[in-house]
Amino acid sequence: MTTVYPTIRNGAVLLWRHGWNSPLCTVARDAQNAVVYGDELVVTHRNGSTTVYRITPNGSNAYPLRTLH
């Protein structure tokens, strides 16, 4: 899997690849915190919920697996 890391800009989670100058994708909105664990992205939202996303093997996208309220 490609190494990616998240940043948050104006509440949006952006996935970046090391060495690139533009994000690969925007994953979530209204985010407060985002952390990558292996091939999963865990996003804590401002409303208190947490969503776990699976990052695709090439790192260009992520899809939601589950949301905890």
C-alpha positions as CSV (number, residue, x, y, z in Angstrom):
1,M,0.0,0.0,0.0
2,T,1.1,3.6,-0.7
3,T,2.1,5.7,2.3
4,V,-0.4,8.5,2.7
5,Y,-1.1,11.0,5.5
6,P,-4.1,13.2,6.3
7,T,-4.4,16.9,6.9
8,I,-7.4,18.9,7.8
9,R,-8.2,22.2,6.0
10,N,-11.4,24.1,6.8
11,G,-12.9,20.9,8.3
12,A,-12.1,18.8,5.2
13,V,-9.8,15.7,5.5
14,L,-7.3,15.7,2.6
15,L,-5.2,12.6,1.8
16,W,-1.6,13.3,0.7
17,R,1.2,11.1,-0.7
18,H,4.7,11.9,0.6
19,G,6.5,14.1,-2.0
20,W,3.4,15.3,-3.8
21,N,2.4,18.9,-4.0
22,S,-1.4,18.3,-4.2
23,P,-3.8,16.1,-2.3
24,L,-4.9,12.7,-3.7
25,C,-8.5,13.2,-2.5
26,T,-10.9,14.8,-0.1
27,V,-12.4,12.2,2.2
28,A,-14.6,13.8,4.8
29,R,-16.2,17.1,5.8
30,D,-16.8,18.6,9.3
31,A,-13.7,16.9,10.7
32,Q,-11.9,17.6,13.9
33,N,-9.1,15.0,13.8
34,A,-7.8,12.4,11.4
35,V,-5.3,9.6,11.8
36,V,-4.1,6.8,9.5
37,Y,-3.6,3.4,11.0
38,G,-2.3,1.0,8.3
39,D,-4.9,1.0,5.5
40,E,-7.6,2.7,7.7
41,L,-8.3,6.3,8.2
42,V,-10.1,7.3,11.5
43,V,-11.9,10.6,11.4
44,T,-13.4,12.3,14.4
45,H,-16.1,14.8,13.4
46,R,-17.2,17.9,15.2
47,N,-20.6,16.4,16.1
48,G,-18.8,13.7,18.2
49,S,-19.1,10.8,15.8
50,T,-16.1,8.8,14.5
51,T,-16.0,7.3,11.1
52,V,-13.5,4.6,10.0
53,Y,-12.5,4.6,6.3
54,R,-10.6,2.0,4.3
55,I,-7.9,3.5,2.1
56,T,-7.7,2.0,-1.4
57,P,-4.4,0.2,-2.2
58,N,-3.1,3.0,-4.4
59,G,-4.1,5.6,-1.8
60,S,-6.1,7.7,-4.2
61,N,-9.4,7.3,-2.3
62,A,-11.1,6.0,0.9
63,Y,-14.5,4.6,1.5
64,P,-16.4,4.5,4.8
65,L,-16.5,1.2,6.7
66,R,-18.5,2.2,9.9
67,T,-19.5,5.2,11.9
68,L,-19.7,5.3,15.7
69,H,-21.9,7.8,17.4
